[in-house]
């Protein structure tokens, strides 16, 4: 990658996405931040000092909005180096209790939305050589890892995104693009950037992963010249953690 990489982060207005924006900004990277809420997106951008930020809006259930998002990106960037797919949302109801519309929306966002973002990112990432796609999946998306412990539609979409990531690892190799599935267990996603380790431990003990761990994993993946890191599974340090 370049000395000043450009990151596109989906779902950047809160949680893990916002933390990653702060982390990469602190290292001097330029940012393309995606969200659905213009006000929240602007607030995140204002909080990032001395860094180039491009803000783009799109509902990932709407392919036409995703296309317009990339038209806006193209006005300012000929390439970006890292795509972080983080906009997945949650659907925690059991299938028998879930709303039909919410099921469709969740599947559309997680799978079709992610696939469309990846498809339209290919020309930008191909110019980077190597370009990187990082899918923030979940440990529930890892095959054979506690497959029955969560709400079925949510788990199924995690499997789908994981499978998409595996499939494109070879498919996009010809473009010089490397894809990594990062699969964390529970993350203390609201942790403020820069919070001390002592404060984090007091709040979370060993039950959750610090979002800095995910940021460091991305740094590790994108720093490898001679290896394609295809998957990383992250679990809390709690000794009896099983995915429940």
C-alpha positions in Angstrom: 0.0 0.0 0.0 0.9 3.6 -0.2 2.4 5.5 2.8 -1.0 7.3 3.1 -3.6 4.7 2.4 -7.2 5.5 1.6 -9.9 3.5 3.5 -13.5 3.1 2.6 -15.5 2.1 5.7 -19.2 1.2 5.5 -21.3 1.7 8.6 -18.9 4.4 9.9 -21.3 6.4 12.0 -21.2 4.3 15.2 -19.7 1.3 16.9 -16.8 -0.6 15.2 -17.0 1.5 12.1 -16.6 4.8 13.9 -13.7 3.4 16.0 -11.9 2.2 12.9 -12.3 5.7 11.4 -10.7 7.2 14.4 -7.9 4.6 14.4 -7.0 5.0 10.7 -7.2 8.8 11.0 -4.7 8.7 13.9 -2.3 7.0 11.5 -2.7 9.6 8.8 -4.9 7.6 6.4 -7.4 9.3 4.2 -11.0 8.2 4.8 -14.2 7.6 2.8 -16.9 7.2 5.3 -20.3 5.6 4.5 -23.5 5.9 6.5 -27.3 6.3 6.1 -27.7 9.3 8.4 -26.3 12.5 7.0 -26.2 14.3 10.4 -24.4 11.4 12.2 -21.9 11.1 9.3 -21.1 14.8 9.4 -20.6 14.6 13.2 -18.1 11.8 12.8 -16.2 13.7 10.0 -16.0 16.8 12.2 -14.5 14.8 15.0 -11.6 13.7 12.9 -8.8 16.3 12.8 -6.2 16.9 10.2 -7.3 14.1 7.9 -9.0 14.1 4.5 -12.6 12.7 4.8 -15.1 12.0 2.0 -18.6 11.5 3.2 -21.0 9.3 1.2 -24.6 8.3 1.9 -26.4 5.1 0.8 -29.0 2.7 2.0 -27.4 -0.6 1.2 -30.7 -2.2 0.4 -31.0 0.1 -2.7 -28.6 -0.8 -5.5 -29.2 2.6 -7.2 -28.1 4.4 -4.0 -25.0 2.3 -3.9 -24.2 3.3 -7.5 -24.7 7.0 -6.7 -22.4 6.6 -3.7 -19.6 5.3 -6.0 -20.2 8.1 -8.5 -19.5 10.5 -5.6 -16.4 8.6 -4.6 -15.1 8.7 -8.2 -15.2 12.5 -8.2 -12.5 12.6 -5.5 -10.7 9.3 -5.7 -9.2 7.2 -8.5 -8.4 4.5 -6.1 -8.7 3.4 -2.5 -6.5 0.8 -0.8 -8.7 -0.8 1.8 -12.5 -1.6 1.8 -13.9 -2.4 5.2 -17.3 -3.9 5.0 -18.9 -3.2 8.4 -22.5 -2.2 7.6 -24.5 -5.3 8.5 -27.0 -4.4 11.2 -28.7 -6.9 13.5 -31.8 -9.0 13.5 -31.9 -10.8 16.8 -35.5 -12.2 16.6 -36.0 -15.9 16.2 -37.3 -16.7 12.7 -40.8 -17.7 14.0 -41.1 -14.3 15.6 -39.3 -12.1 13.0 -41.1 -9.6 10.8 -41.1 -10.6 7.1 -40.1 -7.1 6.0 -37.2 -7.0 8.5 -36.0 -10.4 7.4 -35.9 -9.3 3.8 -34.2 -6.0 4.6 -31.6 -7.7 6.8 -30.7 -10.2 4.1 -30.6 -7.5 1.4 -28.3 -5.3 3.4 -25.9 -8.0 4.5 -25.5 -10.0 1.4 -26.7 -8.1 -1.7 -25.6 -4.8 -0.3 -22.1 -6.1 0.6 -21.7 -7.8 -2.8 -22.7 -4.7 -4.6 -20.3 -2.6 -2.6 -17.5 -5.1 -3.4 -18.4 -5.2 -7.1 -18.2 -1.4 -7.5 -15.0 -1.2 -5.4 -13.1 -3.5 -7.8 -11.8 -0.8 -10.1 -10.6 1.4 -7.2 -8.9 -1.5 -5.4 -7.3 -2.9 -8.5 -5.4 0.4 -8.9 -3.8 -0.1 -5.5 -2.0 -3.4 -6.1 -2.6 -4.9 -3.6 -6.0 -3.7 -2.6 -7.6 -5.2 0.5 -11.2 -6.2 1.3 -11.9 -6.7 5.0 -15.2 -8.2 5.9 -16.1 -7.7 9.6 -18.2 -10.9 9.9 -18.6 -12.5 13.4 -17.5 -15.7 15.0 -21.1 -16.9 14.3 -20.2 -16.8 10.6 -17.3 -19.2 10.9 -18.2 -22.7 9.6 -18.5 -25.3 12.5 -18.1 -22.6 15.1 -21.2 -22.8 17.4 -23.5 -22.7 14.5 -26.7 -23.1 16.4 -26.2 -20.5 19.2 -27.7 -17.4 17.7 -30.9 -16.1 15.9 -31.1 -18.0 12.7 -31.4 -15.3 10.1 -28.6 -13.3 11.6 -26.4 -16.3 11.8 -27.3 -17.3 8.2 -26.3 -13.8 6.9 -23.0 -14.1 8.7 -22.4 -17.4 7.0 -23.3 -15.9 3.7 -20.9 -13.0 4.0 -18.2 -15.3 5.2 -18.8 -17.5 2.1 -18.8 -14.5 -0.2 -15.4 -13.5 1.2 -14.0 -17.0 0.7 -15.4 -17.2 -2.9 -13.9 -13.9 -4.0 -10.5 -14.6 -2.5 -9.6 -16.5 -5.7 -12.1 -14.7 -8.0 -10.6 -11.3 -7.4 -7.0 -12.4 -7.1 -6.4 -11.6 -10.8 -7.1 -7.9 -9.9 -4.4 -8.0 -7.2 -7.1 -7.8 -4.5 -6.8 -9.8 -1.2 -9.9 -10.5 0.9 -9.9 -11.3 4.6 -12.8 -12.3 6.8 -12.3 -11.0 10.4 -14.6 -12.8 12.7 -14.8 -11.4 16.2 -16.9 -12.6 19.1 -18.7 -10.0 21.3 -17.1 -6.5 20.8 -17.4 -3.6 23.2 -18.3 -1.5 20.1 -19.1 1.7 22.0 -15.7 1.9 23.5 -14.4 5.5 23.0 -11.3 5.8 20.9 -8.3 6.4 23.2 -9.9 4.9 26.3 -7.3 3.5 28.7 -6.9 -0.3 29.0 -7.7 0.1 32.8 -11.0 1.7 32.0 -11.9 -0.9 29.4 -11.1 -3.8 31.8 -13.2 -2.2 34.5 -16.2 -1.9 32.2 -15.9 -5.2 30.4 -13.5 -7.5 32.3 -12.9 -10.5 30.0 -16.3 -10.7 28.3 -15.7 -8.6 25.2 -13.1 -7.7 22.6 -11.7 -4.2 22.4 -12.4 -2.6 19.0 -8.7 -1.7 18.9 -8.0 -5.4 18.5 -10.0 -5.4 15.2 -8.1 -2.3 14.0 -4.8 -3.9 14.8 -5.9 -7.0 13.0 -6.6 -4.9 9.9 -3.2 -3.2 10.2 -1.5 -6.6 10.4 -3.4 -8.0 7.3 -2.6 -4.9 5.2 1.1 -4.9 6.2 1.9 -8.3 4.8 3.9 -8.2 1.6 4.3 -12.0 1.2 1.2 -13.5 2.7 -2.6 -13.3 2.0 -4.3 -13.6 5.4 -7.6 -15.1 4.6 -9.4 -15.4 7.9 -8.9 -14.3 11.5 -11.1 -15.6 14.4 -11.1 -13.4 17.5 -12.6 -14.4 20.9 -12.8 -12.7 24.3 -10.2 -13.8 26.8 -12.9 -15.3 29.1 -11.7 -18.9 29.6 -15.2 -20.5 29.2 -16.3 -18.4 26.2 -18.1 -20.7 23.7 -19.9 -18.3 21.4 -23.1 -18.1 23.5 
